[in-house]
Amino acid sequence: MANEFRYKRRVQFAETDLAGMVHFSNMFRYLDEAEHALWRDAGLSIVQAGTDIGWPRLSAALEFRNPLRFEEEFEVWVRIAELKTRTIEYEFTLVRGKSVIAVGTMTSICVRKQPDGTMRAAEIPAEIADKLEPYTADPES
């Protein structure tokens, strides 16, 4: 994937099932971790102290191709497929060596927390969009 961020990880015992393979639910945690690592690499944090902005998920999907097992090292390649006015669409590829473990997508929406506790969709702040732009499929630079 062009312009991807790569996040390295090792499978922990608690992430496996009785068959010794990573339980599918943990794969989604790996996507979360890779997303947060990309934000840190961009000089950001997905949770900024003192802000009313949040990033809930609109959708997440994974297609599983090969198993992962305890202590195997793997990478999560993530890039931003589309950075829209209010949403970020991510693409992920989980790989172990030359083997593709899974491919997936995830969409998050920028929201502002309202005084009554509800959330309302909001435009992605320019300072965040500018720092995430290098990770997009076709950066404007």
C-alpha positions as CSV (number, residue, x, y, z in Angstrom):
1,M,0.0,0.0,0.0
2,A,1.3,3.4,-0.9
3,N,1.9,5.9,1.9
4,E,1.2,3.4,4.6
5,F,2.2,3.5,8.2
6,R,3.6,0.2,9.5
7,Y,3.0,-1.0,13.1
8,K,4.9,-4.0,14.4
9,R,3.5,-6.3,17.1
10,R,3.8,-9.8,18.6
11,V,0.8,-12.0,19.5
12,Q,0.3,-12.4,23.2
13,F,-1.0,-15.6,24.8
14,A,-4.2,-13.9,26.1
15,E,-5.1,-13.0,22.6
16,T,-5.4,-16.6,21.4
17,D,-8.2,-19.1,21.6
18,L,-8.2,-22.8,22.5
19,A,-6.9,-23.7,19.0
20,G,-3.9,-21.5,19.7
21,M,-4.9,-18.9,17.1
22,V,-5.6,-15.2,17.6
23,H,-9.3,-14.8,18.3
24,F,-11.0,-12.7,15.6
25,S,-12.1,-10.0,18.1
26,N,-8.4,-9.2,18.8
27,M,-7.8,-8.4,15.2
28,F,-10.0,-5.3,15.6
29,R,-7.9,-4.3,18.6
30,Y,-4.8,-4.5,16.3
31,L,-6.5,-2.1,13.9
32,D,-7.2,0.3,16.8
33,E,-3.6,0.1,18.0
34,A,-2.2,0.7,14.5
35,E,-4.5,3.7,14.0
36,H,-3.4,5.2,17.3
37,A,0.3,4.6,16.4
38,L,-0.2,6.4,13.1
39,W,-1.7,9.4,14.9
40,R,1.3,9.4,17.3
41,D,3.7,9.2,14.3
42,A,1.9,12.3,12.9
43,G,2.5,14.1,16.1
44,L,-1.1,13.7,17.3
45,S,-3.1,11.8,19.9
46,I,-6.5,10.4,19.1
47,V,-7.6,11.6,22.6
48,Q,-6.5,15.2,23.2
49,A,-6.8,16.4,26.8
50,G,-9.1,19.3,27.2
51,T,-10.9,19.0,23.9
52,D,-14.5,18.1,23.1
53,I,-13.6,16.2,19.9
54,G,-14.1,12.4,19.6
55,W,-13.7,9.8,16.9
56,P,-16.3,7.0,17.1
57,R,-16.5,4.3,14.5
58,L,-19.0,4.3,11.8
59,S,-17.9,0.9,10.3
60,A,-15.2,-1.7,10.6
61,A,-14.7,-4.8,8.4
62,L,-12.1,-7.5,8.1
63,E,-11.5,-10.4,5.7
64,F,-9.5,-13.1,7.3
65,R,-7.0,-15.0,5.1
66,N,-4.5,-16.8,7.4
67,P,-4.2,-17.5,11.1
68,L,-1.9,-15.8,13.6
69,R,-0.5,-17.8,16.5
70,F,1.0,-17.1,19.9
71,E,4.4,-15.3,19.8
72,E,4.3,-14.7,16.0
73,E,5.5,-11.3,14.9
74,F,3.4,-9.4,12.4
75,E,2.8,-5.9,11.1
76,V,-0.3,-3.9,10.5
77,W,0.0,-1.6,7.5
78,V,-2.5,1.3,7.6
79,R,-3.2,4.1,5.4
80,I,-5.9,6.7,5.0
81,A,-7.9,5.7,2.0
82,E,-10.0,8.9,2.2
83,L,-9.8,12.0,4.4
84,K,-13.2,13.7,4.0
85,T,-14.6,16.8,5.7
86,R,-16.0,14.8,8.7
87,T,-14.8,11.2,8.3
88,I,-11.5,9.3,8.0
89,E,-11.6,6.0,6.0
90,Y,-8.7,3.7,6.8
91,E,-7.4,0.6,5.0
92,F,-5.5,-2.1,6.8
93,T,-3.4,-5.1,5.8
94,L,-2.1,-7.4,8.5
95,V,1.0,-9.3,7.4
96,R,3.4,-11.9,8.8
97,G,6.4,-12.0,6.5
98,K,5.0,-12.4,3.0
99,S,1.7,-13.9,4.2
100,V,-1.4,-11.7,4.3
101,I,-3.3,-12.4,7.5
102,A,-6.2,-10.1,7.0
103,V,-7.4,-7.0,5.0
104,G,-9.9,-4.5,6.3
105,T,-11.4,-1.1,6.5
106,M,-12.5,1.2,9.2
107,T,-14.3,4.5,9.1
108,S,-14.3,7.1,12.0
109,I,-16.3,10.3,12.2
110,C,-15.2,13.5,13.9
111,V,-17.7,14.5,16.6
112,R,-18.0,17.3,19.1
113,K,-19.4,16.4,22.5
114,Q,-22.3,18.6,23.4
115,P,-23.0,20.0,26.9
116,D,-25.8,17.5,27.3
117,G,-23.5,14.6,26.6
118,T,-24.7,13.9,23.1
119,M,-22.3,13.9,20.1
120,R,-22.7,15.9,16.9
121,A,-20.8,15.3,13.7
122,A,-18.2,18.1,13.1
123,E,-15.6,19.0,10.6
124,I,-12.2,17.6,11.1
125,P,-10.0,20.5,12.4
126,A,-7.5,21.7,9.8
127,E,-4.5,21.2,12.1
128,I,-5.4,17.5,12.4
129,A,-6.2,17.0,8.7
130,D,-2.9,18.6,7.7
131,K,-0.9,16.2,9.9
132,L,-2.8,13.2,8.6
133,E,-2.6,14.1,4.9
134,P,0.8,12.4,4.3
135,Y,-0.8,9.0,5.2
136,T,-3.5,9.4,2.6
137,A,-3.7,7.4,-0.7
138,D,-2.9,10.5,-2.7
139,P,-1.3,13.2,-0.5
140,E,-1.6,16.7,-1.8
141,S,2.1,17.6,-1.7
